[in-house]
């Protein structure tokens, strides 16, 4: 995903999900959601590369 807007949207959706789960009091689901978002983020967002060569 090279589009920064899409990355920000993915981040915002993840934060909303985390907030809803936290406020609902489901700690076990929060851990699962964090793990799932981390795996999705790793698969979708490209790794940062150095500009120095």
Secondary structure as the mmCIF struct_conf table of DSSP 4:
data_model
#
loop_
_struct_conf.conf_type_id
_struct_conf.id
_struct_conf.beg_label_comp_id
_struct_conf.beg_label_asym_id
_struct_conf.beg_label_seq_id
_struct_conf.end_label_comp_id
_struct_conf.end_label_asym_id
_struct_conf.end_label_seq_id
HELX_RH_AL_P HELX_RH_AL_P1 UNK A 4 UNK A 24
TURN_TY1_P TURN_TY1_P1 UNK A 25 UNK A 25
HELX_RH_AL_P HELX_RH_AL_P2 UNK A 27 UNK A 44
BEND BEND1 UNK A 45 UNK A 45
HELX_LH_PP_P HELX_LH_PP_P1 UNK A 46 UNK A 48
BEND BEND2 UNK A 51 UNK A 51
#
